[in-house]
Amino acid sequence: MLLAGVPVRGGFYDEQPDLTDLDDGDLKPTVDFRTIYQELVTGVLAFDPGPIVPDAPSASPLGFLA
């Protein structure tokens, strides 16, 4: 996933993709997208992410927002 904007800190978060271990020619995800949505809803919108992302895994924030 690519995020851009003023509050976003650049870089890789979590594991870097393994280009030798592919899933039918595609990169395997290492972060659940719902974790990213949770952090965006909390950090940018200052809103409780529960109603928007109800089944999100309870993971610690990745820290990609400044």
Secondary structure, 3 states (H helix, E strand, C coil): CCCCCCCECCCCCCCCCCCCCEECCEECCCCCHHHHHHHHHHHCCCCCCCCCCCCCCCCCCCCCEC
